[in-house]
Amino acid sequence: MNDTIMTIRGWVGGAPRHYPKDPKVTGSRMATTFRVGVTPRYYSRAEGEYQDGITTWFSVRSYGNLAYNAASSLGKGTPVIVRGKLSTRQWSDKDGVVHNELVIVADSIGVEISAGMANYVRVMRIANPDETDQWRTSPDGQGLATQAERSGNDAEDGTSVGVGEADADVARGFGEAGADGVEAGAEADAPGGFGEERADGVEIEADLEREVSEAVA
């Protein structure tokens, strides 16, 4: 089987969507999806400065432990590196127009630390298949911070979780543009994003849920 494996570096375009494991479906796994915008930088001789190219959007899917950690670690504007299998998904809107979407089924996801700093926390899964999404601390006493705990830390020190000082000056190109760089064009380019509405307003979460149900651990 021939697969296209690729690595991208970009910015998370919105809050990840997490889908817990369905205990009623044999072999189902938890899943998390999010969108990543990749904007190349190039030097314009005419302008005498670096400029942004056209942003390409990818829908990233992750499963199992990677999905749980992605949902717990990432947020809108987080700079990431994603590696996985690339595929193209097609869907039609209410007018019959066919749209294409780039999808990466990730096997590795990391925070891009050239744009900030990250704190590593090791977690271990409880060895009980009946306890979905249960986690405990690792032998070194470290545990997985909750969303509320992270939000509280953000408010206290004014930094973004796992990214360091993520402000308006570091958003489109790493260390160069503004936090609106990820969101710019997101609404226009995002139709067909999982968990988001297409241009015709139809929710497409059912498509992902069906794939999650068919996935084998």
Residue pairs with C-beta under 8 A, 6 or more apart in sequence:
3 85
4 85
4 86
4 87
5 83
5 84
5 85
5 86
6 83
6 84
6 86
6 104
7 81
7 82
7 83
8 36
8 38
8 58
8 81
8 82
8 104
9 38
9 79
9 80
9 81
9 82
9 112
9 174
10 36
10 37
10 38
10 39
10 58
10 79
10 80
10 82
10 182
11 36
11 37
11 39
11 77
11 78
11 79
11 80
11 171
11 172
11 181
11 182
12 34
12 35
12 36
12 74
12 75
12 76
12 77
12 78
12 79
12 80
12 182
13 34
13 35
13 36
13 37
13 57
13 76
13 182
13 183
13 186
13 190
14 34
14 35
14 76
14 186
14 190
14 193
14 196
15 34
15 75
15 76
16 32
16 33
16 34
16 70
16 71
16 74
16 75
17 32
17 33
17 34
17 194
17 195
17 205
18 30
18 31
18 32
18 67
18 68
18 71
19 30
19 31
19 32
19 33
19 67
19 208
19 209
19 212
20 30
20 132
20 133
21 28
21 29
21 30
21 132
21 133
22 28
22 212
22 213
23 130
23 132
25 213
27 215
27 216
27 217
28 212
28 213
28 215
28 217
29 63
29 64
29 67
29 212
29 215
29 217
30 63
30 64
30 67
30 68
30 132
30 133
30 212
31 61
31 62
31 63
31 67
31 208
31 211
31 212
31 215
32 61
32 62
32 66
32 67
32 68
32 70
32 71
33 59
33 60
33 61
33 62
33 194
33 195
33 208
34 59
34 60
34 70
34 74
35 57
35 58
35 59
35 60
35 186
35 190
35 193
36 57
36 58
36 60
36 80
36 82
36 104
37 55
37 56
37 57
37 181
37 182
37 185
37 186
37 189
38 55
38 56
38 57
38 58
39 52
39 53
39 54
39 55
39 56
39 172
39 173
39 177
39 181
40 52
40 53
40 54
41 50
41 51
41 52
41 53
41 173
41 176
42 50
42 51
42 53
43 49
43 50
43 51
44 50
44 51
50 173
50 176
52 172
52 173
52 177
52 181
55 172
55 181
55 184
55 185
55 189
56 102
57 102
57 186
57 189
57 190
57 193
58 82
58 102
58 103
58 104
59 89
59 101
59 102
59 103
59 104
59 192
59 193
59 194
60 82
60 84
60 103
60 104
60 106
60 109
61 103
61 104
61 105
61 106
61 194
61 208
62 70
62 105
62 106
62 109
63 105
63 212
63 215
64 217
65 125
66 106
66 107
66 108
66 109
68 133
68 135
69 109
69 123
70 106
70 109
72 144
72 145
72 147
73 111
73 161
73 162
74 80
74 109
74 111
75 160
75 161
76 182
76 183
77 160
77 163
77 166
77 171
77 179
77 182
78 111
78 160
78 162
78 163
78 166
79 111
79 112
79 114
79 115
79 116
79 163
79 170
79 174
80 109
80 110
80 111
80 112
81 108
81 109
81 110
81 111
81 112
82 104
82 106
82 108
82 109
82 110
83 106
83 107
83 108
83 109
84 104
84 105
84 106
84 107
84 108
85 104
85 105
85 107
86 102
86 103
86 104
87 102
87 103
87 104
87 105
88 100
88 101
88 102
88 103
89 100
89 101
89 102
89 103
89 192
90 98
90 99
90 100
90 101
91 98
91 99
91 101
91 192
91 198
91 204
92 98
92 99
93 99
93 191
93 198
93 199
93 200
94 200
94 202
95 200
99 191
99 192
99 198
99 199
101 192
101 193
111 118
111 162
111 163
112 174
114 174
114 175
115 163
115 164
115 166
115 170
115 174
115 175
116 160
116 162
116 163
116 164
116 165
116 166
116 170
117 162
117 163
117 164
118 162
118 163
118 164
119 162
121 142
121 143
121 144
121 145
122 138
122 140
122 142
123 135
123 136
123 137
123 138
123 142
123 143
123 144
124 135
124 136
124 137
124 138
125 134
125 135
126 134
126 135
126 136
128 134
135 143
135 144
136 143
137 143
137 144
145 153
150 161
153 161
154 160
154 161
158 165
159 165
159 166
160 166
166 179
167 179
168 178
168 179
168 180
169 176
169 177
169 178
170 176
170 177
170 179
171 177
171 178
171 179
171 180
171 181
171 182
172 178
172 181
172 182
172 184
173 181
190 196
191 197
191 198
191 199
192 198
192 204
194 204
194 205
194 207
194 208
195 203
195 204
195 205
195 208
196 204
197 203
198 204
